[in-house]
């Protein structure tokens, strides 16, 4: 059934380049993770370009770990990129 996925959610955060480096992405991610238990979410998944080390570092610092990798699935025009799937189980 469709409701089978109701315990999992995907998180995406896009911060304008002029606002990066100020902790906004961290605050947004922390807020979203804190809301998950009340929504019945047990797993949070982040899908990130493998070359986006700042984003991977951010999510890793929030307890996310690599749950999977999709090799060479994105055409970035100047190179073909992998995607990393990071996940975190929610306590609550």
N, CA, C and O atoms as a CHARMM CRD file, in Angstrom:
* protein
*
  368
    1    1 UNK  N      0.81400  -1.20200   0.00000 PROA 1      0.00000
    2    1 UNK  CA     0.00000   0.00000   0.00000 PROA 1      0.00000
    3    1 UNK  C      0.85800   1.26700   0.00000 PROA 1      0.00000
    4    1 UNK  O      2.01500   1.24900   0.41900 PROA 1      0.00000
    5    2 UNK  N      0.28600   2.33400  -0.46400 PROA 2      0.00000
    6    2 UNK  CA     0.99000   3.61100  -0.53900 PROA 2      0.00000
    7    2 UNK  C      1.42800   4.11800   0.82400 PROA 2      0.00000
    8    2 UNK  O      2.46300   4.77800   0.92200 PROA 2      0.00000
    9    3 UNK  N      0.69400   3.83900   1.85000 PROA 3      0.00000
   10    3 UNK  CA     1.03400   4.32800   3.18000 PROA 3      0.00000
   11    3 UNK  C      2.24600   3.60900   3.76700 PROA 3      0.00000
   12    3 UNK  O      2.68400   3.94600   4.86700 PROA 3      0.00000
   13    4 UNK  N      2.79200   2.63400   3.06000 PROA 4      0.00000
   14    4 UNK  CA     3.96100   1.89100   3.55000 PROA 4      0.00000
   15    4 UNK  C      5.16400   2.81000   3.77700 PROA 4      0.00000
   16    4 UNK  O      6.00000   2.53800   4.63800 PROA 4      0.00000
   17    5 UNK  N      5.24900   3.89100   3.00900 PROA 5      0.00000
   18    5 UNK  CA     6.39000   4.80500   3.11500 PROA 5      0.00000
   19    5 UNK  C      6.16200   5.93200   4.11600 PROA 5      0.00000
   20    5 UNK  O      7.01800   6.80800   4.24600 PROA 5      0.00000
   21    6 UNK  N      5.06200   5.93700   4.81200 PROA 6      0.00000
   22    6 UNK  CA     4.72500   7.05600   5.69900 PROA 6      0.00000
   23    6 UNK  C      5.70200   7.23600   6.86000 PROA 6      0.00000
   24    6 UNK  O      5.71200   8.29300   7.49000 PROA 6      0.00000
   25    7 UNK  N      6.52200   6.22600   7.15500 PROA 7      0.00000
   26    7 UNK  CA     7.49200   6.33900   8.25200 PROA 7      0.00000
   27    7 UNK  C      8.82700   6.91900   7.79400 PROA 7      0.00000
   28    7 UNK  O      9.74600   7.08600   8.59700 PROA 7      0.00000
   29    8 UNK  N      8.93100   7.22700   6.49200 PROA 8      0.00000
   30    8 UNK  CA    10.18200   7.76600   5.94600 PROA 8      0.00000
   31    8 UNK  C      9.91500   9.06000   5.19400 PROA 8      0.00000
   32    8 UNK  O      8.86300   9.23200   4.57800 PROA 8      0.00000
   33    9 UNK  N     10.89100   9.97200   5.25400 PROA 9      0.00000
   34    9 UNK  CA    10.77100  11.23800   4.54700 PROA 9      0.00000
   35    9 UNK  C     12.12300  11.62700   3.97900 PROA 9      0.00000
   36    9 UNK  O     13.16600  11.28600   4.53600 PROA 9      0.00000
   37   10 UNK  N     12.09400  12.34400   2.86100 PROA 10     0.00000
   38   10 UNK  CA    13.32900  12.83500   2.24000 PROA 10     0.00000
   39   10 UNK  C     13.47800  14.29700   2.59700 PROA 10     0.00000
   40   10 UNK  O     12.50500  15.05100   2.58500 PROA 10     0.00000
   41   11 UNK  N     14.69700  14.69500   2.91400 PROA 11     0.00000
   42   11 UNK  CA    14.98900  16.07800   3.27900 PROA 11     0.00000
   43   11 UNK  C     15.89500  16.69000   2.21400 PROA 11     0.00000
   44   11 UNK  O     16.88600  16.08600   1.80500 PROA 11     0.00000
   45   12 UNK  N     15.54800  17.87800   1.77700 PROA 12     0.00000
   46   12 UNK  CA    16.38200  18.64600   0.85100 PROA 12     0.00000
   47   12 UNK  C     16.44900  20.08200   1.35300 PROA 12     0.00000
   48   12 UNK  O     15.43700  20.67300   1.73200 PROA 12     0.00000
   49   13 UNK  N     17.65200  20.62600   1.34800 PROA 13     0.00000
   50   13 UNK  CA    17.83500  22.01600   1.76100 PROA 13     0.00000
   51   13 UNK  C     18.68000  22.70700   0.70100 PROA 13     0.00000
   52   13 UNK  O     19.77500  22.25600   0.36600 PROA 13     0.00000
   53   14 UNK  N     18.16000  23.79100   0.18800 PROA 14     0.00000
   54   14 UNK  CA    18.88900  24.57900  -0.79800 PROA 14     0.00000
   55   14 UNK  C     19.02600  25.99700  -0.24900 PROA 14     0.00000
   56   14 UNK  O     18.03000  26.69100  -0.03900 PROA 14     0.00000
   57   15 UNK  N     20.25300  26.41500  -0.02100 PROA 15     0.00000
   58   15 UNK  CA    20.51600  27.74900   0.50800 PROA 15     0.00000
   59   15 UNK  C     21.19100  28.56400  -0.59500 PROA 15     0.00000
   60   15 UNK  O     22.16800  28.11700  -1.19500 PROA 15     0.00000
   61   16 UNK  N     20.67000  29.75000  -0.85300 PROA 16     0.00000
   62   16 UNK  CA    21.25500  30.63400  -1.86900 PROA 16     0.00000
   63   16 UNK  C     22.73200  30.85900  -1.55600 PROA 16     0.00000
   64   16 UNK  O     23.12300  30.98100  -0.39500 PROA 16     0.00000
   65   17 UNK  N     23.53300  30.91100  -2.59800 PROA 17     0.00000
   66   17 UNK  CA    24.98600  31.03200  -2.39900 PROA 17     0.00000
   67   17 UNK  C     25.38300  32.25500  -1.57800 PROA 17     0.00000
   68   17 UNK  O     26.40300  32.21800  -0.88900 PROA 17     0.00000
   69   18 UNK  N     24.61700  33.32200  -1.63200 PROA 18     0.00000
   70   18 UNK  CA    24.93400  34.51900  -0.84900 PROA 18     0.00000
   71   18 UNK  C     24.67900  34.32900   0.65000 PROA 18     0.00000
   72   18 UNK  O     25.18500  35.09600   1.46900 PROA 18     0.00000
   73   19 UNK  N     23.89400  33.30400   1.00800 PROA 19     0.00000
   74   19 UNK  CA    23.54500  33.07000   2.40900 PROA 19     0.00000
   75   19 UNK  C     24.27800  31.87100   3.00800 PROA 19     0.00000
   76   19 UNK  O     24.04700  31.51900   4.16500 PROA 19     0.00000
   77   20 UNK  N     25.14500  31.25300   2.24100 PROA 20     0.00000
   78   20 UNK  CA    25.85200  30.06300   2.73600 PROA 20     0.00000
   79   20 UNK  C     26.92100  30.43100   3.74800 PROA 20     0.00000
   80   20 UNK  O     27.44900  31.54300   3.74900 PROA 20     0.00000
   81   21 UNK  N     27.22900  29.46600   4.61400 PROA 21     0.00000
   82   21 UNK  CA    28.29000  29.65000   5.59200 PROA 21     0.00000
   83   21 UNK  C     27.85400  30.37500   6.85300 PROA 21     0.00000
   84   21 UNK  O     28.69200  30.76600   7.66600 PROA 21     0.00000
   85   22 UNK  N     26.55700  30.55900   7.02200 PROA 22     0.00000
   86   22 UNK  CA    26.03700  31.27700   8.19500 PROA 22     0.00000
   87   22 UNK  C     25.28300  30.36600   9.16300 PROA 22     0.00000
   88   22 UNK  O     24.72500  30.83400  10.15500 PROA 22     0.00000
   89   23 UNK  N     25.26700  29.07500   8.87300 PROA 23     0.00000
   90   23 UNK  CA    24.57900  28.12800   9.74400 PROA 23     0.00000
   91   23 UNK  C     23.09700  27.96600   9.46300 PROA 23     0.00000
   92   23 UNK  O     22.40500  27.27100  10.20700 PROA 23     0.00000
   93   24 UNK  N     22.59300  28.59000   8.40700 PROA 24     0.00000
   94   24 UNK  CA    21.17000  28.50100   8.08700 PROA 24     0.00000
   95   24 UNK  C     20.77400  27.06900   7.71500 PROA 24     0.00000
   96   24 UNK  O     19.74600  26.57100   8.17300 PROA 24     0.00000
   97   25 UNK  N     21.58100  26.41300   6.89200 PROA 25     0.00000
   98   25 UNK  CA    21.29500  25.03300   6.50000 PROA 25     0.00000
   99   25 UNK  C     21.24700  24.11300   7.70300 PROA 25     0.00000
  100   25 UNK  O     20.37500  23.24900   7.78900 PROA 25     0.00000
  101   26 UNK  N     22.17000  24.28700   8.62800 PROA 26     0.00000
  102   26 UNK  CA    22.19800  23.47500   9.85000 PROA 26     0.00000
  103   26 UNK  C     20.92600  23.70000  10.67900 PROA 26     0.00000
  104   26 UNK  O     20.31300  22.74400  11.15400 PROA 26     0.00000
  105   27 UNK  N     20.54100  24.95700  10.84600 PROA 27     0.00000
  106   27 UNK  CA    19.34200  25.25400  11.63900 PROA 27     0.00000
  107   27 UNK  C     18.08700  24.66100  10.99200 PROA 27     0.00000
  108   27 UNK  O     17.21700  24.13400  11.68500 PROA 27     0.00000
  109   28 UNK  N     18.00000  24.75000   9.67500 PROA 28     0.00000
  110   28 UNK  CA    16.85200  24.17000   8.97600 PROA 28     0.00000
  111   28 UNK  C     16.82800  22.65300   9.12900 PROA 28     0.00000
  112   28 UNK  O     15.77600  22.07900   9.41000 PROA 28     0.00000
  113   29 UNK  N     17.96600  22.00300   8.94900 PROA 29     0.00000
  114   29 UNK  CA    18.03700  20.54700   9.06900 PROA 29     0.00000
  115   29 UNK  C     17.71100  20.09900  10.49200 PROA 29     0.00000
  116   29 UNK  O     16.97200  19.13400  10.68500 PROA 29     0.00000
  117   30 UNK  N     18.25400  20.78900  11.47900 PROA 30     0.00000
  118   30 UNK  CA    17.97800  20.44600  12.87700 PROA 30     0.00000
  119   30 UNK  C     16.48400  20.58300  13.17900 PROA 30     0.00000
  120   30 UNK  O     15.89700  19.73100  13.84600 PROA 30     0.00000
  121   31 UNK  N     15.87800  21.66200  12.68200 PROA 31     0.00000
  122   31 UNK  CA    14.45000  21.87400  12.90200 PROA 31     0.00000
  123   31 UNK  C     13.62800  20.74900  12.26800 PROA 31     0.00000
  124   31 UNK  O     12.72600  20.20000  12.90000 PROA 31     0.00000
  125   32 UNK  N     13.94400  20.41500  11.02600 PROA 32     0.00000
  126   32 UNK  CA    13.19500  19.37300  10.33500 PROA 32     0.00000
  127   32 UNK  C     13.34200  18.02300  11.03900 PROA 32     0.00000
  128   32 UNK  O     12.37200  17.27800  11.17500 PROA 32     0.00000
  129   33 UNK  N     14.54300  17.71900  11.47800 PROA 33     0.00000
  130   33 UNK  CA    14.77500  16.45400  12.19100 PROA 33     0.00000
  131   33 UNK  C     14.01900  16.43100  13.51900 PROA 33     0.00000
  132   33 UNK  O     13.51300  15.38600  13.93000 PROA 33     0.00000
  133   34 UNK  N     13.94300  17.56200  14.17600 PROA 34     0.00000
  134   34 UNK  CA    13.23700  17.64200  15.45600 PROA 34     0.00000
  135   34 UNK  C     11.72900  17.45600  15.28000 PROA 34     0.00000
  136   34 UNK  O     11.06200  16.97000  16.19300 PROA 34     0.00000
  137   35 UNK  N     11.18200  17.83400  14.12600 PROA 35     0.00000
  138   35 UNK  CA     9.75400  17.70800  13.86500 PROA 35     0.00000
  139   35 UNK  C      9.34600  16.28800  13.49400 PROA 35     0.00000
  140   35 UNK  O      8.17600  15.92900  13.62800 PROA 35     0.00000
  141   36 UNK  N     10.29000  15.47900  13.03100 PROA 36     0.00000
  142   36 UNK  CA     9.98500  14.15200  12.49700 PROA 36     0.00000
  143   36 UNK  C      9.21900  13.24400  13.44800 PROA 36     0.00000
  144   36 UNK  O      8.23400  12.64400  13.01700 PROA 36     0.00000
  145   37 UNK  N      9.61100  13.10200  14.72500 PROA 37     0.00000
  146   37 UNK  CA     8.89300  12.16800  15.60000 PROA 37     0.00000
  147   37 UNK  C      7.39200  12.48500  15.72400 PROA 37     0.00000
  148   37 UNK  O      6.56000  11.57800  15.70600 PROA 37     0.00000
  149   38 UNK  N      7.06300  13.74400  15.84500 PROA 38     0.00000
  150   38 UNK  CA     5.65700  14.13000  15.97800 PROA 38     0.00000
  151   38 UNK  C      4.85600  13.81900  14.71900 PROA 38     0.00000
  152   38 UNK  O      3.63100  13.71600  14.76900 PROA 38     0.00000
  153   39 UNK  N      5.54200  13.67200  13.59900 PROA 39     0.00000
  154   39 UNK  CA     4.88200  13.36600  12.32900 PROA 39     0.00000
  155   39 UNK  C      4.86600  11.87100  12.04900 PROA 39     0.00000
  156   39 UNK  O      4.36900  11.44100  11.00800 PROA 39     0.00000
  157   40 UNK  N      5.40500  11.07500  12.96700 PROA 40     0.00000
  158   40 UNK  CA     5.44600   9.63100  12.77100 PROA 40     0.00000
  159   40 UNK  C      6.55100   9.16300  11.84900 PROA 40     0.00000
  160   40 UNK  O      6.52400   8.03300  11.36100 PROA 40     0.00000
  161   41 UNK  N      7.52100  10.02600  11.60800 PROA 41     0.00000
  162   41 UNK  CA     8.63000   9.69400  10.71300 PROA 41     0.00000
  163   41 UNK  C      9.72500   9.00600  11.51500 PROA 41     0.00000
  164   41 UNK  O     10.15900   9.50500  12.55300 PROA 41     0.00000
  165   42 UNK  N     10.16300   7.85900  11.02100 PROA 42     0.00000
  166   42 UNK  CA    11.21500   7.08400  11.68800 PROA 42     0.00000
  167   42 UNK  C     12.55200   7.15300  10.96300 PROA 42     0.00000
  168   42 UNK  O     13.60300   6.92200  11.56100 PROA 42     0.00000
  169   43 UNK  N     12.51000   7.47200   9.67600 PROA 43     0.00000
  170   43 UNK  CA    13.72400   7.52400   8.85100 PROA 43     0.00000
  171   43 UNK  C     13.73600   8.80000   8.03400 PROA 43     0.00000
  172   43 UNK  O     12.73800   9.15800   7.40700 PROA 43     0.00000
  173   44 UNK  N     14.86800   9.48400   8.04300 PROA 44     0.00000
  174   44 UNK  CA    15.03400  10.67100   7.20800 PROA 44     0.00000
  175   44 UNK  C     16.13600  10.35700   6.20600 PROA 44     0.00000
  176   44 UNK  O     17.20700   9.86900   6.56900 PROA 44     0.00000
  177   45 UNK  N     15.85400  10.64400   4.94700 PROA 45     0.00000
  178   45 UNK  CA    16.77900  10.33400   3.86700 PROA 45     0.00000
  179   45 UNK  C     17.16800  11.63100   3.16300 PROA 45     0.00000
  180   45 UNK  O     16.31700  12.47500   2.88100 PROA 45     0.00000
  181   46 UNK  N     18.46300  11.78000   2.88100 PROA 46     0.00000
  182   46 UNK  CA    18.96600  12.92700   2.12400 PROA 46     0.00000
  183   46 UNK  C     19.65700  12.39400   0.86700 PROA 46     0.00000
  184   46 UNK  O     20.48800  11.48900   0.95200 PROA 46     0.00000
  185   47 UNK  N     19.32200  12.94400  -0.28000 PROA 47     0.00000
  186   47 UNK  CA    19.91900  12.55100  -1.55500 PROA 47     0.00000
  187   47 UNK  C     20.81100  13.70600  -2.00500 PROA 47     0.00000
  188   47 UNK  O     20.32300  14.79600  -2.30800 PROA 47     0.00000
  189   48 UNK  N     22.12600  13.45800  -2.04600 PROA 48     0.00000
  190   48 UNK  CA    23.10300  14.53500  -2.22600 PROA 48     0.00000
  191   48 UNK  C     24.10700  14.15900  -3.31600 PROA 48     0.00000
  192   48 UNK  O     24.52000  13.00300  -3.40300 PROA 48     0.00000
  193   49 UNK  N     24.50100  15.12800  -4.14700 PROA 49     0.00000
  194   49 UNK  CA    25.58100  14.87500  -5.09800 PROA 49     0.00000
  195   49 UNK  C     26.82900  14.45700  -4.33100 PROA 49     0.00000
  196   49 UNK  O     27.16800  15.07600  -3.32200 PROA 49     0.00000
  197   50 UNK  N     27.50900  13.43000  -4.78600 PROA 50     0.00000
  198   50 UNK  CA    28.68300  12.90700  -4.07500 PROA 50     0.00000
  199   50 UNK  C     29.80600  13.93200  -3.97200 PROA 50     0.00000
  200   50 UNK  O     30.62600  13.85700  -3.05600 PROA 50     0.00000
  201   51 UNK  N     29.85700  14.88500  -4.89200 PROA 51     0.00000
  202   51 UNK  CA    30.91900  15.90000  -4.86400 PROA 51     0.00000
  203   51 UNK  C     30.56700  17.09200  -3.95700 PROA 51     0.00000
  204   51 UNK  O     31.38200  18.00000  -3.79500 PROA 51     0.00000
  205   52 UNK  N     29.38000  17.09700  -3.37400 PROA 52     0.00000
  206   52 UNK  CA    28.95600  18.19800  -2.50100 PROA 52     0.00000
  207   52 UNK  C     29.41400  17.90900  -1.07000 PROA 52     0.00000
  208   52 UNK  O     28.60800  17.58900  -0.19600 PROA 52     0.00000
  209   53 UNK  N     30.70800  18.02800  -0.85400 PROA 53     0.00000
  210   53 UNK  CA    31.27500  17.68400   0.45400 PROA 53     0.00000
  211   53 UNK  C     30.74500  18.55500   1.60400 PROA 53     0.00000
  212   53 UNK  O     30.57500  18.03000   2.70400 PROA 53     0.00000
  213   54 UNK  N     30.47600  19.85500   1.41000 PROA 54     0.00000
  214   54 UNK  CA    29.92200  20.62700   2.53200 PROA 54     0.00000
  215   54 UNK  C     28.57000  20.06900   2.99900 PROA 54     0.00000
  216   54 UNK  O     28.31400  19.99600   4.20100 PROA 54     0.00000
  217   55 UNK  N     27.72000  19.68400   2.07000 PROA 55     0.00000
  218   55 UNK  CA    26.41500  19.14800   2.43800 PROA 55     0.00000
  219   55 UNK  C     26.55100  17.77600   3.08900 PROA 55     0.00000
  220   55 UNK  O     25.86800  17.48900   4.07200 PROA 55     0.00000
  221   56 UNK  N     27.41100  16.94100   2.56100 PROA 56     0.00000
  222   56 UNK  CA    27.64100  15.62600   3.16400 PROA 56     0.00000
  223   56 UNK  C     28.21000  15.78700   4.56900 PROA 56     0.00000
  224   56 UNK  O     27.81300  15.07100   5.48900 PROA 56     0.00000
  225   57 UNK  N     29.11800  16.70700   4.73100 PROA 57     0.00000
  226   57 UNK  CA    29.70700  16.97500   6.05200 PROA 57     0.00000
  227   57 UNK  C     28.63100  17.45900   7.03800 PROA 57     0.00000
  228   57 UNK  O     28.60600  17.02800   8.19100 PROA 57     0.00000
  229   58 UNK  N     27.75300  18.34600   6.58700 PROA 58     0.00000
  230   58 UNK  CA    26.67100  18.85100   7.43700 PROA 58     0.00000
  231   58 UNK  C     25.78700  17.70000   7.90900 PROA 58     0.00000
  232   58 UNK  O     25.56200  17.53400   9.10800 PROA 58     0.00000
  233   59 UNK  N     25.28800  16.90600   6.96100 PROA 59     0.00000
  234   59 UNK  CA    24.38200  15.83100   7.33300 PROA 59     0.00000
  235   59 UNK  C     25.08400  14.77300   8.18400 PROA 59     0.00000
  236   59 UNK  O     24.47600  14.20700   9.09200 PROA 59     0.00000
  237   60 UNK  N     26.34100  14.50700   7.90100 PROA 60     0.00000
  238   60 UNK  CA    27.10200  13.55500   8.72500 PROA 60     0.00000
  239   60 UNK  C     27.20700  14.05200  10.16200 PROA 60     0.00000
  240   60 UNK  O     27.11000  13.26300  11.10100 PROA 60     0.00000
  241   61 UNK  N     27.40200  15.34500  10.33400 PROA 61     0.00000
  242   61 UNK  CA    27.50800  15.90700  11.68100 PROA 61     0.00000
  243   61 UNK  C     26.18200  15.84600  12.43500 PROA 61     0.00000
  244   61 UNK  O     26.15300  15.97400  13.65900 PROA 61     0.00000
  245   62 UNK  N     25.09500  15.65000  11.70700 PROA 62     0.00000
  246   62 UNK  CA    23.76900  15.54400  12.31800 PROA 62     0.00000
  247   62 UNK  C     23.34800  14.08300  12.50100 PROA 62     0.00000
  248   62 UNK  O     22.18300  13.80200  12.78300 PROA 62     0.00000
  249   63 UNK  N     24.28600  13.16700  12.34200 PROA 63     0.00000
  250   63 UNK  CA    24.00000  11.75800  12.59300 PROA 63     0.00000
  251   63 UNK  C     23.59500  10.94600  11.38600 PROA 63     0.00000
  252   63 UNK  O     23.20700   9.78700  11.53100 PROA 63     0.00000
  253   64 UNK  N     23.67300  11.51800  10.20200 PROA 64     0.00000
  254   64 UNK  CA    23.35200  10.77800   8.98600 PROA 64     0.00000
  255   64 UNK  C     24.57500   9.96000   8.55800 PROA 64     0.00000
  256   64 UNK  O     25.71700  10.37200   8.76000 PROA 64     0.00000
  257   65 UNK  N     24.31200   8.79900   7.96700 PROA 65     0.00000
  258   65 UNK  CA    25.39100   7.97500   7.43000 PROA 65     0.00000
  259   65 UNK  C     24.99100   7.50800   6.03100 PROA 65     0.00000
  260   65 UNK  O     23.82500   7.58600   5.64400 PROA 65     0.00000
  261   66 UNK  N     25.98000   7.02300   5.28400 PROA 66     0.00000
  262   66 UNK  CA    25.70300   6.60700   3.91400 PROA 66     0.00000
  263   66 UNK  C     24.88800   5.32100   3.90700 PROA 66     0.00000
  264   66 UNK  O     25.28600   4.31700   4.49900 PROA 66     0.00000
  265   67 UNK  N     23.74300   5.36100   3.23300 PROA 67     0.00000
  266   67 UNK  CA    22.86900   4.19900   3.09600 PROA 67     0.00000
  267   67 UNK  C     22.90200   3.65600   1.67800 PROA 67     0.00000
  268   67 UNK  O     22.40600   2.56000   1.42000 PROA 67     0.00000
  269   68 UNK  N     23.48400   4.41300   0.75700 PROA 68     0.00000
  270   68 UNK  CA    23.53800   3.93900  -0.62400 PROA 68     0.00000
  271   68 UNK  C     24.21800   4.94400  -1.53200 PROA 68     0.00000
  272   68 UNK  O     24.48500   6.08200  -1.14700 PROA 68     0.00000
  273   69 UNK  N     24.48800   4.49900  -2.73900 PROA 69     0.00000
  274   69 UNK  CA    25.14800   5.34600  -3.72700 PROA 69     0.00000
  275   69 UNK  C     24.62400   4.96300  -5.10400 PROA 69     0.00000
  276   69 UNK  O     24.49400   3.78200  -5.42900 PROA 69     0.00000
  277   70 UNK  N     24.32800   5.97300  -5.90200 PROA 70     0.00000
  278   70 UNK  CA    23.90100   5.76900  -7.28200 PROA 70     0.00000
  279   70 UNK  C     25.01800   6.29700  -8.18100 PROA 70     0.00000
  280   70 UNK  O     25.19500   7.50900  -8.30400 PROA 70     0.00000
  281   71 UNK  N     25.76800   5.39700  -8.80600 PROA 71     0.00000
  282   71 UNK  CA    26.92400   5.83800  -9.59100 PROA 71     0.00000
  283   71 UNK  C     26.53800   6.42700 -10.95100 PROA 71     0.00000
  284   71 UNK  O     25.73100   5.86300 -11.69000 PROA 71     0.00000
  285   72 UNK  N     27.13000   7.55500 -11.25000 PROA 72     0.00000
  286   72 UNK  CA    27.05000   8.20000 -12.56200 PROA 72     0.00000
  287   72 UNK  C     25.61500   8.37100 -13.06400 PROA 72     0.00000
  288   72 UNK  O     25.30500   8.00600 -14.19800 PROA 72     0.00000
  289   73 UNK  N     24.74900   8.92000 -12.23100 PROA 73     0.00000
  290   73 UNK  CA    23.34400   9.07700 -12.60600 PROA 73     0.00000
  291   73 UNK  C     22.95100  10.50800 -12.98200 PROA 73     0.00000
  292   73 UNK  O     21.82900  10.73900 -13.43300 PROA 73     0.00000
  293   74 UNK  N     23.87100  11.48100 -12.79900 PROA 74     0.00000
  294   74 UNK  CA    23.53800  12.87900 -13.08000 PROA 74     0.00000
  295   74 UNK  C     24.52500  13.49100 -14.05800 PROA 74     0.00000
  296   74 UNK  O     25.74000  13.37600 -13.89800 PROA 74     0.00000
  297   75 UNK  N     23.98200  14.14000 -15.06800 PROA 75     0.00000
  298   75 UNK  CA    24.80700  14.84900 -16.04800 PROA 75     0.00000
  299   75 UNK  C     24.92600  16.30100 -15.59700 PROA 75     0.00000
  300   75 UNK  O     23.97500  17.07700 -15.68900 PROA 75     0.00000
  301   76 UNK  N     26.12000  16.65300 -15.10700 PROA 76     0.00000
  302   76 UNK  CA    26.36700  18.00400 -14.60600 PROA 76     0.00000
  303   76 UNK  C     26.90600  18.92500 -15.70800 PROA 76     0.00000
  304   76 UNK  O     27.41400  20.00800 -15.41700 PROA 76     0.00000
  305   77 UNK  N     26.79700  18.50100 -16.95900 PROA 77     0.00000
  306   77 UNK  CA    27.25000  19.18800 -18.16400 PROA 77     0.00000
  307   77 UNK  C     28.74900  19.09800 -18.37000 PROA 77     0.00000
  308   77 UNK  O     29.19200  18.88200 -19.49800 PROA 77     0.00000
  309   78 UNK  N     29.54700  19.25600 -17.32400 PROA 78     0.00000
  310   78 UNK  CA    30.99900  19.13500 -17.48300 PROA 78     0.00000
  311   78 UNK  C     31.53900  17.82100 -16.93400 PROA 78     0.00000
  312   78 UNK  O     32.70300  17.48200 -17.15100 PROA 78     0.00000
  313   79 UNK  N     30.69400  17.08500 -16.22600 PROA 79     0.00000
  314   79 UNK  CA    31.07700  15.76700 -15.71800 PROA 79     0.00000
  315   79 UNK  C     29.82200  14.98900 -15.32400 PROA 79     0.00000
  316   79 UNK  O     28.74600  15.56400 -15.16100 PROA 79     0.00000
  317   80 UNK  N     29.97500  13.69700 -15.17500 PROA 80     0.00000
  318   80 UNK  CA    28.88700  12.82600 -14.74100 PROA 80     0.00000
  319   80 UNK  C     29.07200  12.57200 -13.24300 PROA 80     0.00000
  320   80 UNK  O     30.15400  12.18100 -12.80300 PROA 80     0.00000
  321   81 UNK  N     28.02300  12.79300 -12.47300 PROA 81     0.00000
  322   81 UNK  CA    28.13900  12.74800 -11.01000 PROA 81     0.00000
  323   81 UNK  C     27.41300  11.55500 -10.40200 PROA 81     0.00000
  324   81 UNK  O     26.41000  11.06800 -10.92200 PROA 81     0.00000
  325   82 UNK  N     27.96200  11.11100  -9.28400 PROA 82     0.00000
  326   82 UNK  CA    27.30400  10.12300  -8.43500 PROA 82     0.00000
  327   82 UNK  C     26.36800  10.85000  -7.47300 PROA 82     0.00000
  328   82 UNK  O     26.51600  12.04700  -7.22600 PROA 82     0.00000
  329   83 UNK  N     25.41900  10.11600  -6.94600 PROA 83     0.00000
  330   83 UNK  CA    24.53700  10.61400  -5.90600 PROA 83     0.00000
  331   83 UNK  C     24.71400   9.70600  -4.69300 PROA 83     0.00000
  332   83 UNK  O     24.76500   8.48200  -4.81800 PROA 83     0.00000
  333   84 UNK  N     24.80700  10.31900  -3.53100 PROA 84     0.00000
  334   84 UNK  CA    24.93100   9.58300  -2.27900 PROA 84     0.00000
  335   84 UNK  C     23.59600   9.68700  -1.54500 PROA 84     0.00000
  336   84 UNK  O     22.98800  10.75600  -1.48000 PROA 84     0.00000
  337   85 UNK  N     23.16000   8.57500  -1.00200 PROA 85     0.00000
  338   85 UNK  CA    21.94900   8.55300  -0.19100 PROA 85     0.00000
  339   85 UNK  C     22.38700   8.43700   1.26500 PROA 85     0.00000
  340   85 UNK  O     22.97000   7.43300   1.67500 PROA 85     0.00000
  341   86 UNK  N     22.09800   9.47300   2.03100 PROA 86     0.00000
  342   86 UNK  CA    22.40400   9.46800   3.46000 PROA 86     0.00000
  343   86 UNK  C     21.10300   9.25300   4.22400 PROA 86     0.00000
  344   86 UNK  O     20.04100   9.70200   3.79400 PROA 86     0.00000
  345   87 UNK  N     21.19200   8.57800   5.33400 PROA 87     0.00000
  346   87 UNK  CA    20.00200   8.32700   6.12500 PROA 87     0.00000
  347   87 UNK  C     20.27400   8.41500   7.60300 PROA 87     0.00000
  348   87 UNK  O     21.41100   8.31900   8.06700 PROA 87     0.00000
  349   88 UNK  N     19.19400   8.59900   8.32300 PROA 88     0.00000
  350   88 UNK  CA    19.26900   8.66900   9.78400 PROA 88     0.00000
  351   88 UNK  C     17.95200   8.14700  10.34500 PROA 88     0.00000
  352   88 UNK  O     16.87500   8.53700   9.89400 PROA 88     0.00000
  353   89 UNK  N     18.04900   7.27800  11.31300 PROA 89     0.00000
  354   89 UNK  CA    16.85200   6.83300  12.00600 PROA 89     0.00000
  355   89 UNK  C     16.53800   7.84000  13.10000 PROA 89     0.00000
  356   89 UNK  O     17.43100   8.32800  13.79300 PROA 89     0.00000
  357   90 UNK  N     15.26100   8.14100  13.24000 PROA 90     0.00000
  358   90 UNK  CA    14.80000   9.15500  14.18200 PROA 90     0.00000
  359   90 UNK  C     14.42300   8.48400  15.49000 PROA 90     0.00000
  360   90 UNK  O     13.73900   7.46000  15.50700 PROA 90     0.00000
  361   91 UNK  N     14.87200   9.06700  16.56900 PROA 91     0.00000
  362   91 UNK  CA    14.49100   8.58800  17.90000 PROA 91     0.00000
  363   91 UNK  C     13.29800   9.39800  18.37500 PROA 91     0.00000
  364   91 UNK  O     13.17200  10.58200  18.06500 PROA 91     0.00000
  365   92 UNK  N     12.46400   8.77500  19.09900 PROA 92     0.00000
  366   92 UNK  CA    11.38200   9.57000  19.62700 PROA 92     0.00000
  367   92 UNK  C     10.18200   8.79200  19.89300 PROA 92     0.00000
  368   92 UNK  O      9.17800   9.34200  20.34700 PROA 92     0.00000
